[in-house]
Amino acid sequence: MSRRIADGILRGLNRWNLDMTLLRRFRISERWSTTFNAQFFNVFNHVLFGDPSVSLQSPTSFGVISSQYNNPRAVQLGLHVDW
């Protein structure tokens, strides 16, 4: 990721994230089945920090990282019934 500034290019911090889905289908009868799924967002709970401040108007915060770019780990469960 890069940001274009007046005379050049500033590069931000590298960002990566791993999401995962597990899915299992259960047969209840010939006609009925159910599907259970679990979705994991940010599986390793890896913190991604925001880009540092580049404002020259505020020298005390220049180059300071003060925010988090991503959300903490989240899990979403689902159950689907087919007939």
N, C-alpha and C positions, 0 to 999 in steps of 0.2 A: 504494500500500500504506500502510496506516496502522495504528498501534498505539494502543489505548485505555489511557490512564494515568488515575489516580484522578480528576483534575479536568479533563482536557482530552484532546486528540488530538495525538500526535506523528506527523509524517509521515516516512517513511524516504526513502532515495534512490531516484530513478527507476531502473527496471530494464528493459532490453530485450536481446533476443538474436536472432540470425538463424541458423536451421538450413536446410540445403539438401540435396536428393536429386537425383542424376542417374541416369538409367536408360536402358539401351540393350539392345534385343532383337536377337539374331542368329538367322537361320534357317539351320539346318544342312541339313535336308532338308524334305520336305513334312510329315513326322511329328515330327521333332526340332527343337527350338530351345533356345537358351540365353539367359538374361537376366543382364546384368551391372549391378549398381547400386553407387553410391558415396554414402554418407551423410556429410555434414559437419555437425558440431555446433559451434556458436560459430564460424561461418565467418570472421569478421573478428578473432577472438581478442580480443574486447573484454572488458576487465576490469570486473567489477561488484563493487564493494566492499560489504561488509556494513554494516549500520546502526551508527552510533556507540554507544558504551556510554552508558547513561543512569542508571547506578547512582550515587547520591549517597553511598553508603557508601565508595566508593573515589574520592576527588577527583583522584588522579593519572591515572586512566583515563577520567574523565568527558569525553564528547565525542570520544574517540579511536576511530578506525576501525582495527581490528586483525585483520580477517578478510576473505577474499574470498568472495563469495556464489556465484559460478559456477565451473565447471571450465574449464581451458584448451581450446583447439581439439582436437577428436578426429575421426578419420576412420574409417569402418567400410566395408569392402568386402564385396560378396556376389556369388555366382554361383549361379544357379538353372538346372537343366536340366529341360526338359519333354519328355515323349515320349508 
